[in-house]
């Protein structure tokens, strides 16, 4: 289920729970059933796990890029220092 549909459903369930707490019956469901439905939907939603996995992959790639750039930076600094000293 797309994330926006999940949030819309979550919002409607929370409104139902709020109505039940205030004494109004939104859908006729008891508070426990509404909360159980909300938790079941949350447990079935896998989009957050996918987002975390993509974040970890991006972090790993970032670390690799930083390591390579630092290594190249040191080598370039040594090369330019050598060229500078030979030109003097």
N, CA and C of each residue as an Amber inpcrd file, in Angstrom:
protein
   264
   0.8550000  -1.1690000   0.0000000   0.0000000   0.0000000   0.0000000
   0.8990000   1.2300000   0.0000000   0.6140000   2.1850000  -0.8660000
   1.4250000   3.3990000  -0.8740000   1.3860000   4.0990000   0.4750000
   2.4420000   4.8110000   0.7550000   2.5950000   5.4560000   2.0530000
   1.4890000   6.4600000   2.3300000   1.0950000   7.2630000   1.3240000
   0.0730000   8.2900000   1.5760000  -1.2630000   7.6520000   1.9370000
  -1.5800000   6.5030000   1.3310000  -2.8260000   5.8240000   1.6760000
  -2.7610000   5.2870000   3.1060000  -1.5860000   4.8160000   3.5080000
  -1.4080000   4.3270000   4.8760000  -1.6360000   5.4650000   5.8670000
  -1.0620000   6.6440000   5.5690000  -1.2280000   7.7680000   6.4760000
  -2.6740000   8.2380000   6.5270000  -3.3630000   8.2170000   5.3790000
  -4.7770000   8.5930000   5.3870000  -5.5900000   7.6160000   6.2280000
  -5.2680000   6.3430000   6.0970000  -5.9810000   5.3510000   6.9030000
  -5.6640000   5.5420000   8.3900000  -4.3920000   5.7870000   8.6910000
  -3.9890000   6.0100000  10.0800000  -4.7140000   7.2100000  10.6650000
  -4.8150000   8.2750000   9.8720000  -5.5160000   9.4680000  10.3380000
  -6.9860000   9.1650000  10.6250000  -7.6300000   8.4120000   9.7440000
  -9.0440000   8.1040000   9.9740000  -9.2260000   7.2290000  11.2070000
  -8.2950000   6.2830000  11.4220000  -8.3910000   5.4300000  12.6130000
  -8.1780000   6.2530000  13.8720000  -7.2170000   7.1780000  13.8290000
  -6.9720000   8.0270000  14.9980000  -8.1680000   8.9270000  15.2840000
  -8.8250000   9.4060000  14.2320000 -10.0270000  10.2130000  14.4370000
 -11.1400000   9.3750000  15.0570000 -11.2320000   8.1200000  14.6470000
 -12.2270000   7.2320000  15.2320000 -11.9290000   6.9910000  16.7100000
 -10.6530000   6.7800000  17.0190000 -10.2670000   6.5610000  18.4150000
 -10.5670000   7.8080000  19.2370000 -10.2510000   8.9930000  18.6780000
 -10.5280000  10.2440000  19.3740000 -12.0300000  10.3990000  19.6110000
 -12.8290000  10.0650000  18.6080000 -14.2800000  10.1420000  18.7660000
 -14.7810000   9.1950000  19.8400000 -14.1960000   8.0010000  19.9000000
 -14.5950000   7.0460000  20.9310000 -14.2070000   7.5360000  22.3250000
 -13.0580000   8.1750000  22.4270000 -12.6300000   8.6810000  23.7260000
 -13.5140000   9.8310000  24.1940000 -14.0440000  10.6040000  23.2400000
 -14.8930000  11.7440000  23.5940000 -16.3610000  11.3560000  23.7190000
 -16.6520000  10.0760000  23.5240000 -18.0240000   9.6340000  23.6960000
 -18.8210000   9.5550000  22.4200000 -18.2150000   9.9510000  21.2880000
 -18.9030000   9.8360000  19.9970000 -18.4700000   8.5350000  19.3500000
 -19.3540000   7.9120000  18.6680000 -19.0290000   6.6700000  17.9700000
 -18.8530000   6.9820000  16.4910000 -17.5830000   6.9890000  16.0390000
 -17.3360000   7.2970000  14.6350000 -17.7580000   6.1710000  13.7220000
 -17.2620000   4.9720000  13.9480000 -17.5970000   3.8670000  13.0600000
 -18.2870000   2.7500000  13.8190000 -18.5290000   2.9270000  15.0890000
 -19.1500000   1.8720000  15.8830000 -18.1460000   0.8690000  16.4240000
 -16.8680000   1.0200000  16.0670000 -15.8560000   0.0950000  16.5630000
 -15.4470000   0.4970000  17.9770000 -15.2870000  -0.4850000  18.8400000
 -14.7200000  -0.1520000  20.1500000 -13.2710000   0.3280000  19.9940000
 -12.8340000   1.0090000  20.9750000 -11.4930000   1.5940000  20.9520000
 -10.4170000   0.5380000  20.7440000 -10.5470000  -0.6230000  21.3740000
  -9.5360000  -1.6780000  21.2600000  -9.4540000  -2.2160000  19.8420000
 -10.6010000  -2.3750000  19.1830000 -10.5840000  -2.8740000  17.8070000
  -9.9560000  -1.8520000  16.8630000 -10.2390000  -0.5900000  17.0800000
  -9.6550000   0.4500000  16.2400000  -8.1410000   0.4990000  16.4170000
  -7.6860000   0.3840000  17.6530000  -6.2470000   0.3900000  17.9000000
  -5.5930000  -0.8560000  17.3230000  -6.2470000  -1.9900000  17.4370000
  -5.7140000  -3.2310000  16.8750000  -5.5970000  -3.1200000  15.3550000
  -6.6090000  -2.5320000  14.7190000  -6.5600000  -2.3410000  13.2670000
  -5.4030000  -1.4210000  12.8790000  -5.1940000  -0.3730000  13.6480000
  -4.0950000   0.5460000  13.3860000  -2.7500000  -0.1640000  13.5050000
  -2.5780000  -0.9530000  14.5580000  -1.3090000  -1.6500000  14.7560000
  -1.0720000  -2.7200000  13.6940000  -2.1380000  -3.3940000  13.2580000
  -1.9860000  -4.3930000  12.2030000  -1.5640000  -3.7290000  10.8900000
  -2.1570000  -2.5930000  10.5710000  -1.7560000  -1.8650000   9.3540000
  -0.2980000  -1.4200000   9.4460000   0.0950000  -0.9390000  10.6110000
   1.4680000  -0.4860000  10.8040000   2.4450000  -1.6420000  10.6570000
   2.1030000  -2.8080000  11.2030000   2.9850000  -3.9680000  11.1200000
   3.1210000  -4.4780000   9.6960000   2.0880000  -4.3120000   8.8800000
   2.1210000  -4.8040000   7.5070000   2.8100000  -3.8410000   6.5500000
   2.9740000  -2.5920000   6.9370000   3.5880000  -1.6030000   6.0610000
   5.0970000  -1.8130000   6.0260000   5.6370000  -2.0430000   4.8380000
   7.0660000  -2.3140000   4.6770000   7.8270000  -1.1360000   4.0810000
   7.1610000  -0.0240000   3.8150000   7.8320000   1.0990000   3.1620000
   8.9030000   1.7270000   4.0550000   8.6960000   1.7240000   5.3600000
   9.7070000   2.3000000   6.2600000  10.9760000   1.4610000   6.2500000
  10.8350000   0.1400000   6.2180000  12.0060000  -0.7320000   6.1730000
  12.7860000  -0.5050000   4.8880000  12.0930000  -0.3270000   3.7870000
  12.7570000  -0.0660000   2.5170000  13.4930000   1.2680000   2.5550000
  12.8980000   2.2820000   3.1440000  13.5450000   3.5880000   3.2450000
  14.8140000   3.4970000   4.0990000  14.7540000   2.7330000   5.1630000
  15.9390000   2.5550000   6.0150000  17.0470000   1.8390000   5.2530000
  16.6860000   0.8160000   4.4800000  17.6860000   0.0990000   3.6930000
  18.3490000   1.0270000   2.6800000  17.5600000   1.8360000   1.9960000
  18.1340000   2.7860000   1.0390000  19.0310000   3.7990000   1.7540000
  18.6430000   4.2200000   2.9360000  19.4770000   5.1370000   3.7010000
  20.8110000   4.5270000   4.0810000  20.7930000   3.2570000   4.4760000
  22.0470000   2.5680000   4.8150000  22.9380000   2.3960000   3.5940000
  22.3380000   2.0890000   2.4490000  23.1300000   1.9710000   1.2170000
  23.7630000   3.3130000   0.8720000  22.9890000   4.3960000   0.9620000
  23.5220000   5.7270000   0.6650000  24.6470000   6.0990000   1.6350000
  24.4880000   5.7440000   2.9030000  25.5390000   6.0400000   3.8910000
  26.8180000   5.2710000   3.5600000  26.6740000   4.0090000   3.1720000
  27.8510000   3.2080000   2.8040000  28.5650000   3.7740000   1.6010000
  27.8110000   4.1790000   0.5860000  28.4170000   4.7730000  -0.6030000
  29.1040000   6.0860000  -0.2480000  28.4980000   6.8730000   0.6320000
  29.1030000   8.1410000   1.0530000  30.4320000   7.9250000   1.7620000
  30.4790000   6.9270000   2.6230000  31.7250000   6.6240000   3.3380000
  32.8050000   6.2020000   2.3490000  32.4420000   5.3860000   1.3620000
  33.4180000   4.9540000   0.3580000  33.9310000   6.1430000  -0.4490000
  33.0340000   7.0360000  -0.8490000  33.4530000   8.2160000  -1.6180000
  34.3780000   9.1010000  -0.7960000  34.0530000   9.2980000   0.4760000
  34.9000000  10.1350000   1.3400000  36.2880000   9.5160000   1.4900000
  36.3490000   8.1910000   1.6550000  37.6550000   7.5260000   1.7890000
  38.4900000   7.6920000   0.5210000  37.8580000   7.5320000  -0.6390000
  38.5950000   7.6640000  -1.9050000  39.0550000   9.0990000  -2.1070000
  38.2030000  10.0710000  -1.8290000  38.5690000  11.4750000  -2.0150000
  39.6990000  11.8620000  -1.0670000  39.6430000  11.3830000   0.1680000
  40.7410000  11.6880000   1.1050000  42.0540000  11.0970000   0.6150000
  42.0160000   9.8660000   0.1090000  43.2350000   9.2450000  -0.4270000
  43.7620000   9.9860000  -1.6360000  42.8850000  10.3660000  -2.5450000
  43.3030000  11.1240000  -3.7300000  43.8000000  12.5080000  -3.3440000
  43.1570000  13.1190000  -2.3650000  43.5750000  14.4530000  -1.9260000
  44.9970000  14.4480000  -1.3990000  45.3270000  13.4340000  -0.6360000
  46.6910000  13.3310000  -0.0980000  47.7010000  13.1340000  -1.2270000
  47.3670000  12.2470000  -2.1710000  48.2800000  12.0160000  -3.3010000
  48.4310000  13.2640000  -4.1610000  47.3400000  13.9800000  -4.4190000
  47.4290000  15.1990000  -5.2150000  48.2430000  16.2720000  -4.4920000
  48.0860000  16.3680000  -3.1940000  48.8540000  17.3460000  -2.4210000
  50.3500000  17.0420000  -2.5290000  50.7020000  15.7790000  -2.4020000
  52.1200000  15.4010000  -2.5250000  52.6450000  15.6930000  -3.9300000
  51.8420000  15.4200000  -4.9460000  52.2630000  15.6620000  -6.3310000
  52.4800000  17.1470000  -6.5780000  51.5300000  17.9830000  -6.1570000
  51.6800000  19.4200000  -6.3710000  52.8260000  19.9940000  -5.5410000
  53.0610000  19.4670000  -4.3720000  54.1950000  19.9270000  -3.5570000
  55.5130000  19.5780000  -4.2410000  55.5580000  18.4010000  -4.8360000
  56.7770000  17.9850000  -5.5680000  56.9930000  18.8730000  -6.7760000
  55.9510000  19.1390000  -7.5440000  56.0680000  20.0000000  -8.7070000
  56.4730000  21.4090000  -8.2880000  55.8920000  21.9180000  -7.2120000
  56.2290000  23.2520000  -6.7280000  57.6960000  23.3470000  -6.3240000
  58.1810000  22.3400000  -5.6310000  59.5950000  22.3860000  -5.1940000
  60.5510000  22.2620000  -6.3760000  60.1630000  21.5140000  -7.4220000
  61.0420000  21.3760000  -8.5890000  61.0620000  22.6600000  -9.4340000
  59.9670000  23.4440000  -9.4030000  59.9240000  24.6750000 -10.1650000
  60.7190000  25.7950000  -9.5140000  61.0000000  25.6960000  -8.2550000
  61.7380000  26.7640000  -7.5590000  63.1730000  26.6620000  -7.8250000
